[in-house]
Amino acid sequence: MSDEDHAWYEAGPERLYVITGGRTGETAKEPLDLVTLVIARAGPPHGLPPEQSAILRLCTAPISIAEVAAYLKLPFSVVSVLLGDLLARELIVTRSTVPPVADMSLIEEIIHGLEQL
């Protein structure tokens, strides 16, 4: 890996602390994971921090959080904090690509049916 790949690390953990305001947990109501898709509702408003503005510019089309983190060269934990802030301000929309878990009773019925074959 080149030095450019770790530009965020070279600046030190202080930069990451400043970007997130010292917060470490995500603030989103729904859990965010690496494959969650992010879509910007509009362009960046005036006065938004540069990293959040960059996220909004990247998300004009659906893009995964993993891609956002890669393009910004920031760790997932930092990006998830920034996305939580954008979600709270309703500047982005997220969509999970993982389907919801089926009802456990249905799964048990399927297993029971397969056992009888």
DOKOLMI-748936 format. One record per residue (C-alpha): residue number from 1; y, z, x. Coordinates in nm, 2 decimals, m for minus. Each point is the difference from the previous one (the first is absolute). Layout:
BEGIN
@drengu=NUM&c2=Y&c3=Z&c1=X
...
//
This chain:
BEGIN
@drengu=1&c2=0.00&c3=0.00&c1=0.00
@drengu=2&c2=0.35&c3=m0.07&c1=0.12
@drengu=3&c2=0.28&c3=0.25&c1=0.03
@drengu=4&c2=0.17&c3=m0.18&c1=m0.29
@drengu=5&c2=m0.29&c3=0.10&c1=m0.23
@drengu=6&c2=0.08&c3=0.37&c1=0.05
@drengu=7&c2=0.38&c3=m0.02&c1=m0.02
@drengu=8&c2=0.01&c3=0.28&c1=m0.25
@drengu=9&c2=m0.20&c3=0.22&c1=0.23
@drengu=10&c2=0.22&c3=m0.07&c1=0.30
@drengu=11&c2=0.30&c3=0.13&c1=m0.19
@drengu=12&c2=m0.19&c3=0.32&c1=m0.04
@drengu=13&c2=m0.10&c3=0.21&c1=m0.30
@drengu=14&c2=0.37&c3=0.09&c1=m0.05
@drengu=15&c2=0.07&c3=m0.35&c1=m0.14
@drengu=16&c2=m0.29&c3=0.04&c1=m0.25
@drengu=17&c2=0.13&c3=0.35&c1=m0.10
@drengu=18&c2=0.35&c3=m0.14&c1=m0.06
@drengu=19&c2=m0.13&c3=m0.30&c1=m0.20
@drengu=20&c2=m0.19&c3=0.23&c1=m0.24
@drengu=21&c2=0.25&c3=0.28&c1=0.00
@drengu=22&c2=m0.28&c3=0.23&c1=0.13
@drengu=23&c2=m0.22&c3=m0.06&c1=m0.30
@drengu=24&c2=m0.37&c3=m0.06&c1=0.06
@drengu=25&c2=m0.16&c3=m0.04&c1=m0.34
@drengu=26&c2=0.04&c3=m0.28&c1=m0.24
@drengu=27&c2=0.22&c3=0.06&c1=m0.29
@drengu=28&c2=m0.15&c3=m0.26&c1=m0.23
@drengu=29&c2=m0.16&c3=0.11&c1=m0.33
@drengu=30&c2=m0.29&c3=m0.24&c1=0.05
@drengu=31&c2=m0.19&c3=0.01&c1=0.33
@drengu=32&c2=0.08&c3=m0.28&c1=0.24
@drengu=33&c2=m0.26&c3=m0.15&c1=0.23
@drengu=34&c2=0.00&c3=m0.29&c1=0.25
@drengu=35&c2=m0.09&c3=m0.27&c1=m0.26
@drengu=36&c2=0.25&c3=0.11&c1=m0.27
@drengu=37&c2=0.22&c3=m0.30&c1=m0.07
@drengu=38&c2=0.38&c3=0.05&c1=0.01
@drengu=39&c2=0.26&c3=m0.22&c1=m0.18
@drengu=40&c2=0.37&c3=0.04&c1=0.02
@drengu=41&c2=0.20&c3=0.00&c1=m0.33
@drengu=42&c2=0.31&c3=m0.12&c1=0.17
@drengu=43&c2=0.17&c3=m0.03&c1=0.34
@drengu=44&c2=0.11&c3=0.30&c1=0.20
@drengu=45&c2=0.31&c3=0.17&c1=m0.15
@drengu=46&c2=0.29&c3=0.09&c1=0.22
@drengu=47&c2=m0.04&c3=0.32&c1=0.20
@drengu=48&c2=m0.38&c3=0.00&c1=0.01
@drengu=49&c2=m0.15&c3=0.11&c1=0.34
@drengu=50&c2=m0.10&c3=m0.30&c1=0.22
@drengu=51&c2=m0.38&c3=0.06&c1=m0.02
@drengu=52&c2=0.01&c3=0.02&c1=m0.38
@drengu=53&c2=0.22&c3=m0.32&c1=m0.01
@drengu=54&c2=m0.26&c3=m0.17&c1=0.22
@drengu=55&c2=m0.28&c3=0.10&c1=m0.23
@drengu=56&c2=0.19&c3=m0.15&c1=m0.30
@drengu=57&c2=0.06&c3=m0.32&c1=0.19
@drengu=58&c2=m0.37&c3=m0.02&c1=0.09
@drengu=59&c2=m0.12&c3=0.06&c1=m0.36
@drengu=60&c2=0.15&c3=m0.29&c1=m0.18
@drengu=61&c2=m0.36&c3=m0.11&c1=m0.06
@drengu=62&c2=m0.29&c3=0.24&c1=m0.04
@drengu=63&c2=m0.10&c3=0.14&c1=0.34
@drengu=64&c2=m0.24&c3=0.28&c1=0.10
@drengu=65&c2=0.12&c3=0.32&c1=0.15
@drengu=66&c2=m0.21&c3=m0.07&c1=0.31
@drengu=67&c2=0.20&c3=m0.32&c1=0.05
@drengu=68&c2=0.33&c3=0.18&c1=m0.06
@drengu=69&c2=m0.09&c3=0.25&c1=0.27
@drengu=70&c2=m0.11&c3=m0.27&c1=0.24
@drengu=71&c2=0.32&c3=m0.21&c1=m0.04
@drengu=72&c2=0.22&c3=0.31&c1=0.04
@drengu=73&c2=m0.22&c3=0.13&c1=0.28
@drengu=74&c2=0.00&c3=0.34&c1=m0.16
@drengu=75&c2=m0.30&c3=0.24&c1=m0.07
@drengu=76&c2=m0.14&c3=0.00&c1=m0.36
@drengu=77&c2=0.11&c3=0.36&c1=m0.05
@drengu=78&c2=0.37&c3=m0.09&c1=0.07
@drengu=79&c2=m0.02&c3=m0.31&c1=m0.22
@drengu=80&c2=m0.16&c3=0.20&c1=m0.29
@drengu=81&c2=0.29&c3=0.25&c1=0.01
@drengu=82&c2=0.26&c3=m0.29&c1=m0.01
@drengu=83&c2=m0.19&c3=m0.17&c1=m0.28
@drengu=84&c2=m0.01&c3=0.33&c1=m0.20
@drengu=85&c2=0.38&c3=0.01&c1=0.03
@drengu=86&c2=0.03&c3=m0.36&c1=m0.12
@drengu=87&c2=m0.23&c3=0.07&c1=m0.29
@drengu=88&c2=0.20&c3=0.30&c1=m0.10
@drengu=89&c2=0.31&c3=m0.22&c1=m0.01
@drengu=90&c2=m0.19&c3=m0.26&c1=m0.19
@drengu=91&c2=0.08&c3=m0.27&c1=0.26
@drengu=92&c2=m0.37&c3=m0.10&c1=0.04
@drengu=93&c2=m0.31&c3=m0.03&c1=m0.21
@drengu=94&c2=m0.35&c3=0.07&c1=0.13
@drengu=95&c2=m0.33&c3=m0.12&c1=m0.12
@drengu=96&c2=m0.34&c3=0.12&c1=0.11
@drengu=97&c2=m0.25&c3=m0.26&c1=0.09
@drengu=98&c2=m0.29&c3=0.24&c1=m0.05
@drengu=99&c2=m0.14&c3=0.00&c1=m0.35
@drengu=100&c2=m0.01&c3=0.33&c1=m0.18
@drengu=101&c2=m0.33&c3=0.19&c1=0.01
@drengu=102&c2=m0.22&c3=m0.06&c1=m0.30
@drengu=103&c2=m0.10&c3=0.27&c1=m0.24
@drengu=104&c2=m0.27&c3=0.22&c1=0.16
@drengu=105&c2=m0.21&c3=0.00&c1=m0.32
@drengu=106&c2=m0.02&c3=m0.38&c1=0.02
@drengu=107&c2=m0.11&c3=0.01&c1=0.36
@drengu=108&c2=m0.27&c3=0.25&c1=m0.09
@drengu=109&c2=m0.12&c3=m0.21&c1=m0.28
@drengu=110&c2=m0.03&c3=m0.31&c1=0.23
@drengu=111&c2=m0.19&c3=0.21&c1=0.26
@drengu=112&c2=m0.23&c3=0.13&c1=m0.27
@drengu=113&c2=m0.06&c3=m0.35&c1=m0.13
@drengu=114&c2=m0.08&c3=m0.13&c1=0.35
@drengu=115&c2=m0.24&c3=0.28&c1=0.07
@drengu=116&c2=m0.20&c3=m0.10&c1=m0.31
@drengu=117&c2=m0.05&c3=m0.36&c1=0.12
//
